[in-house]
Amino acid sequence: MNNDAVGRPMEILLVEDDLEDAGLTIETLREGEVPCRVSLVRDGDEAMEFIRRQGKYGRAPRPDLILLDLNLPRKNGREVLAEVRSDESLREIPVVVLTASRTHREILESENLYVEDYMIKPVDVPQFISVVKSLRRYLLSDVIVPS
C-alpha cells in the first residue's frame, strides 16, 4: 500500500461561486485520484457558517483543506481568509487560494494573510494535484495508523 492511500479521505471545502469552475476543480481532484470528500459552498458567509459548523452546517465535517476563491458574493474571499486566520481554532486549516488574478498574491501578502499556495485559474492540473497531495501527506504525518 503506498503512503498516499493511507488514512481517511481528506475533507475539502471548496468555496467557489462559479459552478463551472467548481465542477472543473472537483473533476480535477477525481482525475488526480486524491482520496477526498468535497463540500461546496458558494459565498463567503456560507463558507464561514460551514467552517464554524453553524446553522444548517451544524454537523458539517471540519475541513482538512479550504480551496478558496477570492471573488465571492456577500463576504469576499479575503474577508473569509482574515476570519479563518484570526480564529485560534481555525487558523491551522490549510488554505489554497484559487484566483483569476496574479495580483491577489501581493494583496494578501500586504495584508499579512498567509496561505499555503495560490492557483491561477484556469488551474494547472498537475500543479494542483501535486499541491493537494503534498498537503494530504502533511496531514497524514499526524495520523497514527494501527500496525
Secondary structure, 3 states (H helix, E strand, C coil): CCHHHCCCCEEEEEECCCHHHHHHHHHHHHHCCCCEEEEEECCHHHHHHHHHCCHHHCCCCCCCEEEEECCCCCCCHHHHHHHHHHCCCCCCCCEEEEECCCHHHHHHHHCCCCCCEEEECCCCHHHHHHHHHHHHHHHHCCCCCCC
